[in-house]
């Protein structure tokens, strides 16, 4: 009876929060715990200010990789804590929260419904199956990635350090975090073909989305039994849009940088580096060339790709590929004067269209406001550097033109808020701040048209 009453109290406590509030609460708790541990003397090689520690903790949890201090200022223990926080941030706070709740609690019906809504699954058994799949796929991919990365760096470090760096880089790649502990950074490996291929594959797998990989695994199981398999619209949309964006960004990066940052490489290595950067620039933040030497047009393309981001339910951020695809479908329907928004022979529900357009609108509003505020607080930087920093923080990309270490206290706090907003989504923040109420009645008012164009 005592245990049953405790479970009821836990459920009663959780029922006070909306899903968006649970997500925000989780991320702030992880940041706080991580910052406290990183502030300990055992975590640092040299003293780091409390503000910079909170900045790093926020960046790691949001898998952004922006940092005002080099990670080499943290001790081996501190770097291990960063690795753990990066893994939590990459898996998704709500995923780990639900997984822990499943293991430790007998979930009530309402909590199961919330879980299904958060992951857009039809029922709790499907959510439970997906959660176990996410954990299994993540650790399997990261372990295999670390195994193959190790030989590419083994001759540069001691055995123990090489093993740790292999694991760290594999997790950072799959989680689209973009943190790097190599002394000379990723550019030192721009001619290391195995390293570039393995890292590219890890980044691609992490950005494709767990829901997509779950469906691919079901297809492989049914393919062996020669059963007919019907792909969902979600997976078909993610696959085609991802490939299209990848081809576009690879070609444009090569065309813009072949006579610039890629000029010293062979044609094949130019292509491989362009592919690597095309994958990384949508979320991870790795760059196989020096960002300072990139053309302005290349930086602008990186901002666009980062804003679009990765697939829903992935380790990446941005507005997400599905949202971008709905925007394109809406524009097409408007131009062709269609009444319904359709994608691949399926009509998109009105509520999803409203949500997609709201996400895009709120994201652009957030970026605009933060850029304006930073232009006031960081008046010594030029416009492009500030805009790029804000886009990078919101899309959790983590690339910087060198602005991050020199931000003012206010500037760092604004970037921290932007990283959180980008990771959880601006729409989620709005819904989390909205007071929960009882049943609401929505009145239908007379329709009237207004002049738009």
Secondary structure as GFF3:
##gff-version 3
##sequence-region A 1 453
A	DSSP	alpha_helix	2	14	.	.	.	ID=ss1
A	DSSP	alpha_helix	19	38	.	.	.	ID=ss2
A	DSSP	three_ten_helix	41	43	.	.	.	ID=ss3
A	DSSP	alpha_helix	50	61	.	.	.	ID=ss4
A	DSSP	three_ten_helix	71	73	.	.	.	ID=ss5
A	DSSP	alpha_helix	76	91	.	.	.	ID=ss6
A	DSSP	alpha_helix	93	104	.	.	.	ID=ss7
A	DSSP	alpha_helix	109	118	.	.	.	ID=ss8
A	DSSP	alpha_helix	124	153	.	.	.	ID=ss9
A	DSSP	three_ten_helix	154	156	.	.	.	ID=ss10
A	DSSP	alpha_helix	159	174	.	.	.	ID=ss11
A	DSSP	three_ten_helix	186	189	.	.	.	ID=ss12
A	DSSP	alpha_helix	193	208	.	.	.	ID=ss13
A	DSSP	alpha_helix	210	224	.	.	.	ID=ss14
A	DSSP	alpha_helix	233	257	.	.	.	ID=ss15
A	DSSP	alpha_helix	267	280	.	.	.	ID=ss16
A	DSSP	three_ten_helix	291	293	.	.	.	ID=ss17
A	DSSP	alpha_helix	296	308	.	.	.	ID=ss18
A	DSSP	alpha_helix	321	335	.	.	.	ID=ss19
A	DSSP	beta_strand	342	343	.	.	.	ID=ss20
A	DSSP	beta_strand	346	347	.	.	.	ID=ss21
A	DSSP	alpha_helix	350	377	.	.	.	ID=ss22
A	DSSP	alpha_helix	383	394	.	.	.	ID=ss23
A	DSSP	three_ten_helix	404	406	.	.	.	ID=ss24
A	DSSP	alpha_helix	409	424	.	.	.	ID=ss25
A	DSSP	alpha_helix	426	433	.	.	.	ID=ss26
###
